[in-house]
């Protein structure tokens, strides 16, 4: 990922310094932006990048501008670079280049050769400030914003998969806020998405032991959407492994409790089915907990099953 970052810097420098001899195109707004971003930039490296980008546009250097916007031979744009490096002021500068909203959105939507967007990078890195800048750039165009948030890389991972795996709680909240109440169905679709191995954000968060992320994902579903919540926790990957299998294997008692909490008194049969689900190699959550000596998990499951019998 981002293997050609330094190439972008070198290429922009060469074309800016020795490229087109066209008459300079004075751009007052660009000058103002560059002054502000240079003053706010905390790192010298970021300041150098800002100077290169500003000079490319001041000099109207077409080749440099093409590299900045269209990207290198791996389709990585300067915005990919800025996001990967965590250069917030450079991101601001790049987002202010475009006068037309349509062109700005096209720039944001660009993917590298692995279908990775800058949103994927910001989510993976946990850079809340940059991710918020990216989302806010869509203004009132919620249709395009939702399309952007739901984009998948070549492994069918969304930004939600990446943030959940890394435990970036604030990133999840920002992503969820992209969906208005009228688009709740789209939010649920987003949360329930599996990647190319049918692994959900819930399973990734469970695997990494991120209890807060698990709760945040499950809290997406209201009481009226309980059926969807049950469907979500019971989802299996390509090896028929559920989030409960993962929690049991690793001994994550609190996560197991959260997963089982979606089952109400009227869903005890479903809960028992969940507890006894077998993976592709016929392992149940009970077996995995026993195999790894997680007696706290075994006690939890036994307690839940006993309560289920009493409620009949």
DRENZA-740838 format. One record per residue: residue in three letters; residue number from 1; x, y, z of N, C-alpha, C in turn. Coordinates in steps of 0.02 Angstrom, whole numbers, plus 50000, padded with zeros to 5 digits. Layout:
BEGIN
     r     k     n.u     n.v     n.w    ca.u    ca.v    ca.w     c.u     c.v     c.w
   ALA   NUM       X       Y       Z       X       Y       Z       X       Y       Z
...
//
This chain:
BEGIN
     r     k     n.u     n.v     n.w    ca.u    ca.v    ca.w     c.u     c.v     c.w
   UNK     1   50042   49940   50000   50000   50000   50000   50044   50062   50000
   UNK     2   50029   50107   49955   50065   50170   49951   50140   50159   49941
   UNK     3   50157   50109   49898   50227   50094   49887   50261   50148   49845
   UNK     4   50221   50188   49809   50250   50238   49764   50246   50309   49792
   UNK     5   50238   50316   49856   50229   50382   49886   50289   50428   49870
   UNK     6   50349   50405   49881   50408   50447   49869   50414   50465   49795
   UNK     7   50390   50421   49752   50392   50435   49680   50350   50496   49663
   UNK     8   50292   50502   49696   50249   50561   49685   50287   50625   49703
   UNK     9   50320   50624   49760   50357   50683   49783   50411   50702   49734
   UNK    10   50450   50652   49713   50506   50665   49666   50479   50691   49599
   UNK    11   50426   50658   49574   50398   50677   49509   50371   50748   49510
   UNK    12   50334   50765   49563   50307   50833   49568   50364   50884   49572
   UNK    13   50416   50867   49610   50473   50912   49617   50506   50924   49549
   UNK    14   50518   50870   49512   50551   50876   49447   50511   50919   49399
   UNK    15   50445   50902   49395   50404   50939   49347   50392   51011   49368
   UNK    16   50389   51023   49433   50379   51092   49457   50442   51133   49446
   UNK    17   50500   51102   49458   50562   51139   49454   50587   51147   49382
   UNK    18   50577   51095   49341   50608   51096   49274   50558   51087   49217
   UNK    19   50494   51084   49235   50444   51069   49184   50423   51129   49143
   UNK    20   50358   51136   49136   50329   51185   49091   50354   51255   49106
   UNK    21   50368   51293   49052   50388   51363   49057   50330   51410   49043
   UNK    22   50269   51384   49051   50211   51426   49038   50209   51485   49085
   UNK    23   50178   51538   49062   50171   51598   49103   50133   51581   49167
   UNK    24   50158   51608   49222   50127   51592   49287   50055   51615   49288
   UNK    25   50014   51572   49317   49943   51588   49325   49933   51608   49398
   UNK    26   49931   51673   49412   49924   51696   49481   49855   51677   49507
   UNK    27   49855   51642   49562   49793   51618   49592   49791   51642   49664
   UNK    28   49756   51697   49676   49756   51727   49742   49730   51680   49795
   UNK    29   49677   51641   49778   49649   51596   49828   49700   51542   49847
   UNK    30   49739   51519   49798   49790   51468   49812   49845   51497   49857
   UNK    31   49863   51560   49845   49914   51592   49886   49890   51597   49959
   UNK    32   49827   51616   49967   49798   51622   50035   49797   51554   50069
   UNK    33   49776   51504   50032   49773   51436   50060   49843   51413   50080
   UNK    34   49892   51426   50037   49959   51402   50051   49987   51435   50114
   UNK    35   49974   51500   50122   49998   51536   50182   49968   51506   50244
   UNK    36   49903   51493   50242   49868   51466   50300   49893   51395   50316
   UNK    37   49898   51354   50265   49917   51284   50276   49990   51279   50299
   UNK    38   50033   51322   50272   50103   51321   50293   50109   51341   50366
   UNK    39   50071   51390   50386   50073   51413   50456   50047   51359   50504
   UNK    40   49998   51321   50481   49967   51271   50524   50003   51204   50524
   UNK    41   50041   51191   50471   50077   51127   50465   50129   51121   50521
   UNK    42   50128   51064   50555   50172   51054   50613   50239   51023   50594
   UNK    43   50241   50988   50537   50302   50953   50519   50334   50984   50457
   UNK    44   50399   50986   50457   50436   51014   50400   50422   50976   50336
   UNK    45   50416   50910   50342   50404   50868   50283   50338   50887   50250
   UNK    46   50287   50898   50292   50222   50918   50265   50227   50986   50231
   UNK    47   50265   51032   50259   50273   51099   50230   50304   51094   50160
   UNK    48   50352   51049   50152   50383   51041   50087   50334   51015   50035
   UNK    49   50292   50968   50055   50240   50942   50010   50192   50998   49990
   UNK    50   50172   51038   50039   50125   51093   50025   50155   51142   49974
   UNK    51   50219   51159   49984   50253   51204   49937   50254   51176   49866
   UNK    52   50267   51111   49860   50269   51080   49795   50201   51083   49760
   UNK    53   50148   51067   49798   50081   51069   49769   50061   51139   49749
   UNK    54   50074   51187   49793   50057   51257   49779   50094   51282   49718
   UNK    55   50159   51267   49713   50199   51289   49656   50175   51260   49591
   UNK    56   50153   51197   49594   50127   51164   49533   50068   51203   49505
   UNK    57   50023   51225   49550   49963   51262   49527   49980   51335   49511
   UNK    58   50025   51365   49547   50046   51434   49532   50076   51439   49463
   UNK    59   50118   51389   49447   50152   51388   49382   50110   51358   49326
   UNK    60   50049   51336   49345   50005   51303   49297   50041   51246   49262
   UNK    61   50079   51207   49300   50117   51152   49272   50072   51092   49262
   UNK    62   50052   51080   49201   50002   51030   49185   50023   50960   49206
   UNK    63   50086   50943   49195   50109   50875   49211   50107   50863   49286
   UNK    64   50130   50912   49325   50129   50905   49398   50058   50900   49424
   UNK    65   50015   50943   49395   49944   50942   49416   49912   50875   49401
   UNK    66   49930   50847   49344   49904   50782   49325   49925   50728   49375
   UNK    67   49988   50731   49398   50012   50682   49447   49975   50691   49513
   UNK    68   49965   50753   49534   49931   50768   49597   49860   50741   49597
   UNK    69   49824   50753   49542   49753   50736   49539   49740   50665   49513
   UNK    70   49775   50646   49460   49761   50580   49429   49800   50524   49461
   UNK    71   49858   50540   49491   49896   50489   49526   49953   50460   49487
   UNK    72   49990   50415   49519   50049   50383   49488   50027   50320   49451
   UNK    73   50075   50276   49436   50058   50216   49398   50021   50164   49439
   UNK    74   50012   50177   49504   49971   50134   49547   49906   50170   49566
   UNK    75   49892   50225   49530   49831   50265   49540   49827   50298   49608
   UNK    76   49884   50308   49641   49885   50342   49705   49892   50417   49694
   UNK    77   49843   50454   49716   49844   50527   49707   49882   50560   49765
   UNK    78   49891   50626   49759   49922   50663   49814   49879   50660   49877
   UNK    79   49814   50651   49868   49769   50646   49926   49780   50579   49963
   UNK    80   49794   50526   49925   49814   50462   49956   49877   50473   49998
   UNK    81   49925   50507   49969   49988   50520   50003   49976   50559   50068
   UNK    82   49940   50615   50062   49928   50658   50120   49892   50621   50176
   UNK    83   49843   50580   50158   49804   50543   50207   49848   50489   50240
   UNK    84   49886   50454   50200   49930   50401   50225   49980   50430   50275
   UNK    85   50006   50489   50260   50057   50519   50302   50027   50558   50361
   UNK    86   49961   50567   50360   49929   50603   50414   49938   50678   50410
   UNK    87   49946   50704   50348   49957   50775   50337   49891   50811   50329
   UNK    88   49862   50833   50385   49796   50863   50385   49794   50928   50344
   UNK    89   49844   50970   50350   49844   51034   50314   49851   51024   50240
   UNK    90   49889   50974   50220   49896   50958   50149   49829   50931   50121
   UNK    91   49795   50892   50161   49728   50868   50142   49682   50928   50131
   UNK    92   49682   50975   50178   49641   51035   50171   49657   51072   50106
   UNK    93   49720   51079   50092   49742   51114   50032   49716   51080   49969
   UNK    94   49723   51014   49966   49701   50977   49907   49625   50980   49898
   UNK    95   49589   50980   49953   49515   50983   49949   49491   51052   49927
   UNK    96   49534   51102   49935   49515   51171   49916   49536   51190   49845
   UNK    97   49568   51143   49811   49590   51156   49742   49531   51165   49695
   UNK    98   49478   51126   49707   49423   51122   49659   49369   51173   49672
   UNK    99   49351   51209   49620   49296   51257   49625   49230   51221   49616
   UNK   100   49229   51173   49569   49168   51135   49555   49162   51075   49602
   UNK   101   49104   51070   49635   49092   51016   49682   49096   50948   49649
   UNK   102   49073   50943   49587   49073   50880   49551   49144   50853   49542
   UNK   103   49190   50899   49525   49260   50878   49516   49292   50858   49582
   UNK   104   49274   50893   49635   49299   50876   49701   49277   50805   49721
   UNK   105   49214   50790   49709   49188   50723   49726   49222   50669   49685
   UNK   106   49234   50683   49621   49270   50636   49578   49340   50622   49606
   UNK   107   49372   50675   49631   49439   50669   49660   49438   50626   49723
   UNK   108   49388   50637   49765   49381   50598   49827   49367   50525   49812
   UNK   109   49330   50512   49760   49308   50444   49743   49364   50401   49712
   UNK   110   49421   50432   49695   49473   50396   49660   49500   50338   49702
   UNK   111   49513   50283   49668   49539   50222   49701   49607   50205   49671
   UNK   112   49651   50175   49712   49714   50151   49685   49702   50083   49651
   UNK   113   49755   50050   49631   49747   49987   49593   49717   49931   49636
   UNK   114   49717   49941   49702   49685   49892   49747   49616   49915   49770
   UNK   115   49588   49963   49733   49522   49992   49748   49519   50026   49817
   UNK   116   49576   50049   49841   49579   50082   49906   49568   50157   49896
   UNK   117   49520   50184   49933   49507   50256   49932   49544   50289   49990
   UNK   118   49545   50356   49989   49576   50391   50045   49536   50380   50109
   UNK   119   49471   50366   50103   49430   50352   50162   49453   50287   50195
   UNK   120   49468   50236   50155   49496   50174   50182   49559   50189   50222
   UNK   121   49603   50231   50195   49666   50246   50228   49655   50282   50294
   UNK   122   49611   50332   50293   49598   50371   50354   49567   50326   50408
   UNK   123   49522   50281   50387   49489   50236   50435   49540   50187   50464
   UNK   124   49583   50160   50422   49634   50112   50444   49683   50145   50493
   UNK   125   49702   50206   50477   49751   50243   50518   49719   50270   50582
   UNK   126   49652   50275   50582   49618   50304   50640   49624   50379   50643
   UNK   127   49635   50411   50585   49643   50484   50584   49575   50517   50580
   UNK   128   49549   50535   50638   49481   50562   50643   49474   50629   50607
   UNK   129   49524   50673   50615   49519   50740   50586   49518   50737   50510
   UNK   130   49560   50696   50481   49561   50690   50408   49498   50657   50383
   UNK   131   49476   50605   50417   49414   50571   50395   49355   50619   50396
   UNK   132   49352   50660   50447   49298   50709   50452   49301   50760   50395
   UNK   133   49361   50781   50377   49370   50827   50320   49344   50795   50256
   UNK   134   49359   50731   50246   49338   50696   50186   49262   50691   50182
   UNK   135   49231   50674   50237   49158   50667   50239   49123   50734   50229
   UNK   136   49150   50786   50262   49119   50852   50257   49124   50882   50188
   UNK   137   49173   50859   50149   49183   50886   50081   49124   50872   50035
   UNK   138   49081   50824   50054   49023   50807   50012   48965   50855   50021
   UNK   139   48970   50898   50071   48917   50947   50082   48850   50914   50094
   UNK   140   48800   50934   50056   48732   50909   50065   48716   50849   50019
   UNK   141   48765   50827   49981   48754   50772   49933   48758   50705   49970
   UNK   142   48705   50686   50005   48708   50626   50045   48710   50562   50004
   UNK   143   48680   50563   49945   48682   50504   49903   48753   50485   49885
   UNK   144   48792   50535   49864   48862   50523   49847   48903   50506   49909
   UNK   145   48887   50538   49965   48922   50525   50028   48913   50452   50048
   UNK   146   48852   50428   50045   48839   50358   50064   48874   50310   50016
   UNK   147   48872   50327   49952   48908   50286   49902   48982   50282   49919
   UNK   148   49010   50338   49941   49081   50343   49959   49096   50300   50021
   UNK   149   49057   50308   50072   49067   50273   50135   49062   50197   50125
   UNK   150   49019   50176   50079   49008   50104   50069   49055   50072   50018
   UNK   151   49102   50111   49992   49150   50084   49943   49191   50028   49973
   UNK   152   49207   49979   49931   49245   49920   49952   49312   49917   49915
   UNK   153   49364   49892   49950   49427   49881   49916   49425   49814   49879
   UNK   154   49482   49792   49853   49480   49730   49812   49469   49667   49853
   UNK   155   49469   49673   49919   49450   49617   49963   49380   49626   49991
   UNK   156   49344   49674   49962   49276   49691   49983   49271   49718   50054
   UNK   157   49327   49745   50079   49326   49778   50144   49303   49850   50137
   UNK   158   49258   49871   50180   49239   49941   50183   49282   49976   50235
   UNK   159   49275   50041   50240   49310   50078   50292   49289   50053   50362
   UNK   160   49228   50028   50367   49203   50002   50431   49241   49939   50451
   UNK   161   49255   49895   50404   49294   49835   50419   49362   49855   50447
   UNK   162   49395   49902   50414   49463   49921   50434   49464   49955   50502
   UNK   163   49417   50000   50514   49414   50036   50578   49395   49989   50635
   UNK   164   49350   49942   50622   49329   49894   50673   49387   49848   50693
   UNK   165   49425   49826   50644   49482   49783   50656   49534   49818   50699
   UNK   166   49542   49883   50688   49593   49922   50724   49567   49951   50789
   UNK   167   49501   49949   50801   49474   49974   50863   49465   50049   50866
   UNK   168   49453   50080   50809   49446   50153   50807   49373   50174   50818
   UNK   169   49356   50182   50881   49286   50195   50900   49259   50260   50869
   UNK   170   49298   50314   50872   49275   50378   50846   49264   50375   50771
   UNK   171   49304   50336   50736   49296   50329   50663   49229   50297   50648
   UNK   172   49210   50245   50686   49145   50214   50676   49088   50264   50684
   UNK   173   49093   50305   50735   49040   50354   50748   49034   50404   50690
   UNK   174   49091   50425   50663   49091   50471   50607   49060   50439   50545
   UNK   175   49078   50376   50533   49050   50340   50475   48974   50332   50483
   UNK   176   48952   50315   50542   48880   50306   50554   48842   50372   50545
   UNK   177   48873   50427   50563   48841   50493   50558   48829   50513   50485
   UNK   178   48860   50479   50439   48850   50494   50368   48779   50474   50345
   UNK   179   48746   50432   50385   48680   50407   50367   48626   50443   50408
   UNK   180   48582   50476   50374   48526   50509   50408   48476   50456   50430
   UNK   181   48427   50476   50471   48376   50429   50495   48337   50400   50437
   UNK   182   48329   50440   50384   48292   50416   50325   48331   50362   50287
   UNK   183   48396   50358   50301   48439   50309   50266   48459   50252   50314
   UNK   184   48418   50239   50364   48435   50188   50414   48443   50119   50382
   UNK   185   48404   50105   50331   48410   50041   50297   48479   50033   50265
   UNK   186   48506   50088   50239   48572   50087   50209   48626   50077   50263
   UNK   187   48616   50108   50321   48663   50100   50377   48666   50027   50399
   UNK   188   48608   49995   50404   48606   49924   50424   48640   49881   50371
   UNK   189   48628   49896   50309   48661   49860   50254   48737   49868   50260
   UNK   190   48759   49929   50275   48830   49944   50283   48862   49904   50340
   UNK   191   48829   49903   50397   48854   49868   50456   48857   49793   50444
   UNK   192   48808   49766   50408   48802   49694   50399   48846   49666   50342
   UNK   193   48878   49710   50305   48918   49688   50248   48974   49640   50269
   UNK   194   48983   49588   50229   49041   49545   50237   49092   49559   50183
   UNK   195   49155   49543   50194   49204   49552   50141   49207   49491   50096
   UNK   196   49260   49483   50058   49262   49428   50009   49264   49359   50043
   UNK   197   49277   49357   50108   49274   49294   50146   49212   49292   50191
   UNK   198   49166   49338   50177   49104   49345   50217   49117   49363   50290
   UNK   199   49174   49392   50304   49190   49413   50372   49162   49483   50383
   UNK   200   49124   49491   50436   49093   49555   50451   49138   49598   50496
   UNK   201   49120   49662   50502   49156   49706   50548   49150   49680   50619
   UNK   202   49094   49649   50635   49082   49621   50702   49133   49566   50717
   UNK   203   49144   49521   50670   49192   49467   50680   49263   49494   50686
   UNK   204   49279   49544   50646   49346   49574   50649   49358   49607   50717
   UNK   205   49308   49644   50741   49314   49676   50806   49320   49625   50862
   UNK   206   49283   49570   50856   49285   49517   50906   49354   49484   50906
   UNK   207   49379   49469   50847   49445   49437   50841   49499   49479   50875
   UNK   208   49494   49545   50868   49544   49590   50897   49529   49608   50969
   UNK   209   49473   49584   50996   49456   49596   51066   49432   49666   51082
   UNK   210   49402   49699   51032   49379   49767   51041   49306   49768   51065
   UNK   211   49298   49763   51130   49231   49758   51160   49187   49819   51144
   UNK   212   49217   49879   51149   49178   49940   51135   49153   49943   51063
   UNK   213   49194   49919   51017   49174   49918   50947   49117   49869   50937
   UNK   214   49121   49811   50968   49067   49761   50964   49001   49792   50987
   UNK   215   49003   49825   51045   48943   49856   51072   48916   49911   51026
   UNK   216   48962   49950   50998   48942   50004   50953   48907   49977   50890
   UNK   217   48934   49922   50863   48903   49891   50805   48834   49864   50821
   UNK   218   48828   49831   50878   48764   49802   50897   48712   49855   50915
   UNK   219   48736   49912   50940   48690   49966   50958   48661   50002   50897
   UNK   220   48685   49984   50838   48656   50010   50776   48583   49989   50769
   UNK   221   48568   49931   50798   48501   49902   50790   48456   49922   50849
   UNK   222   48398   49948   50833   48349   49965   50885   48309   49903   50904
   UNK   223   48267   49910   50954   48224   49854   50975   48181   49829   50918
   UNK   224   48158   49875   50876   48116   49856   50819   48156   49817   50767
   UNK   225   48222   49824   50769   48265   49791   50720   48300   49730   50750
   UNK   226   48270   49702   50803   48300   49646   50839   48313   49586   50792
   UNK   227   48267   49574   50746   48276   49517   50700   48340   49526   50659
   UNK   228   48353   49588   50638   48414   49602   50600   48476   49594   50644
   UNK   229   48470   49614   50707   48526   49607   50754   48544   49533   50764
   UNK   230   48493   49491   50771   48504   49419   50779   48535   49390   50715
   UNK   231   48509   49411   50659   48538   49389   50594   48611   49408   50590
   UNK   232   48627   49468   50615   48696   49494   50612   48744   49452   50654
   UNK   233   48726   49439   50717   48772   49401   50760   48779   49329   50737
   UNK   234   48728   49303   50703   48729   49234   50680   48763   49225   50612
   UNK   235   48784   49281   50582   48816   49276   50516   48880   49234   50520
   UNK   236   48891   49194   50469   48950   49151   50465   48995   49174   50408
   UNK   237   49061   49163   50417   49107   49176   50362   49110   49115   50317
   UNK   238   49157   49114   50271   49162   49058   50223   49179   48991   50256
   UNK   239   49203   48995   50318   49220   48934   50355   49166   48918   50408
   UNK   240   49109   48951   50401   49052   48943   50446   49069   48963   50518
   UNK   241   49115   49010   50525   49135   49035   50591   49095   49098   50607
   UNK   242   49066   49100   50666   49029   49159   50689   49073   49199   50738
   UNK   243   49048   49258   50755   49084   49300   50805   49088   49264   50872
   UNK   244   49037   49223   50888   49037   49187   50951   49091   49133   50953
   UNK   245   49103   49101   50896   49158   49053   50892   49224   49089   50910
   UNK   246   49233   49149   50882   49295   49186   50891   49302   49208   50964
   UNK   247   49248   49233   50994   49250   49254   51064   49265   49195   51110
   UNK   248   49235   49138   51094   49245   49077   51136   49317   49053   51131
   UNK   249   49343   49052   51071   49412   49028   51060   49462   49071   51099
   UNK   250   49449   49137   51101   49496   49184   51133   49480   49198   51206
   UNK   251   49423   49174   51230   49406   49185   51300   49380   49254   51315
   UNK   252   49349   49286   51266   49323   49354   51275   49252   49351   51304
   UNK   253   49248   49347   51370   49184   49338   51403   49136   49396   51393
   UNK   254   49161   49457   51401   49118   49516   51394   49091   49523   51324
   UNK   255   49132   49507   51274   49108   49510   51205   49055   49456   51193
   UNK   256   49067   49396   51221   49018   49342   51214   48951   49363   51245
   UNK   257   48954   49396   51303   48892   49421   51335   48856   49471   51290
   UNK   258   48894   49516   51259   48864   49565   51214   48830   49532   51154
   UNK   259   48862   49481   51127   48834   49445   51070   48769   49410   51088
   UNK   260   48768   49380   51148   48709   49343   51170   48653   49389   51195
   UNK   261   48671   49452   51209   48621   49498   51236   48568   49518   51185
   UNK   262   48580   49504   51121   48530   49523   51070   48470   49476   51072
   UNK   263   48478   49418   51105   48423   49370   51109   48379   49384   51169
   UNK   264   48317   49400   51157   48269   49412   51211   48237   49348   51235
   UNK   265   48189   49354   51280   48155   49296   51308   48118   49255   51255
   UNK   266   48098   49289   51202   48060   49254   51149   48106   49225   51096
   UNK   267   48172   49234   51104   48219   49208   51054   48266   49155   51083
   UNK   268   48243   49121   51135   48286   49071   51168   48305   49013   51122
   UNK   269   48258   48994   51081   48272   48940   51033   48327   48960   50985
   UNK   270   48324   49022   50962   48375   49048   50917   48442   49052   50953
   UNK   271   48441   49072   51017   48503   49076   51055   48536   49008   51063
   UNK   272   48496   48957   51078   48523   48890   51084   48553   48865   51017
   UNK   273   48519   48883   50964   48544   48867   50897   48612   48900   50885
   UNK   274   48617   48962   50909   48679   49001   50902   48736   48969   50942
   UNK   275   48720   48949   51004   48770   48918   51048   48796   48853   51019
   UNK   276   48753   48817   50983   48771   48751   50958   48791   48751   50884
   UNK   277   48796   48810   50854   48817   48814   50784   48886   48782   50774
   UNK   278   48893   48745   50720   48957   48713   50706   48992   48747   50648
   UNK   279   49058   48753   50654   49098   48781   50600   49106   48728   50546
   UNK   280   49144   48744   50493   49154   48696   50439   49190   48633   50462
   UNK   281   49229   48640   50516   49264   48581   50543   49226   48553   50604
   UNK   282   49163   48572   50610   49116   48544   50659   49129   48566   50731
   UNK   283   49164   48621   50741   49176   48646   50808   49120   48692   50830
   UNK   284   49095   48682   50891   49047   48729   50920   49085   48779   50964
   UNK   285   49050   48832   50983   49080   48881   51029   49098   48848   51095
   UNK   286   49054   48801   51118   49067   48764   51180   49134   48726   51175
   UNK   287   49142   48691   51119   49202   48651   51109   49265   48695   51110
   UNK   288   49263   48752   51075   49321   48795   51070   49340   48824   51138
   UNK   289   49289   48842   51178   49303   48867   51246   49334   48813   51289
   UNK   290   49308   48752   51283   49334   48695   51322   49405   48679   51301
   UNK   291   49416   48677   51237   49482   48659   51209   49537   48706   51234
   UNK   292   49519   48770   51243   49569   48820   51262   49566   48837   51337
   UNK   293   49526   48799   51375   49525   48808   51447   49491   48872   51470
   UNK   294   49445   48898   51431   49410   48959   51450   49346   48941   51488
   UNK   295   49355   48924   51552   49299   48900   51592   49249   48955   51608
   UNK   296   49271   49017   51605   49224   49073   51614   49172   49074   51558
   UNK   297   49194   49057   51498   49148   49054   51441   49100   48995   51448
   UNK   298   49127   48939   51469   49085   48879   51479   49031   48892   51532
   UNK   299   49051   48925   51587   49003   48942   51639   48948   48989   51612
   UNK   300   48970   49038   51571   48922   49085   51542   48871   49048   51498
   UNK   301   48896   49004   51454   48851   48967   51409   48804   48922   51448
   UNK   302   48830   48889   51498   48789   48844   51539   48734   48884   51574
   UNK   303   48753   48941   51601   48704   48984   51634   48650   49007   51586
   UNK   304   48670   49027   51525   48623   49052   51475   48575   48996   51455
   UNK   305   48600   48935   51449   48558   48878   51429   48510   48859   51485
   UNK   306   48533   48864   51546   48489   48848   51602   48432   48899   51608
   UNK   307   48449   48963   51597   48398   49015   51598   48348   49004   51542
   UNK   308   48373   48980   51486   48330   48966   51429   48279   48911   51446
   UNK   309   48303   48860   51481   48258   48804   51499   48204   48826   51549
   UNK   310   48224   48870   51596   48177   48895   51646   48122   48938   51616
   UNK   311   48140   48974   51562   48091   49020   51532   48041   48985   51487
   UNK   312   48051   48920   51476   48005   48882   51432   47938   48870   51467
//
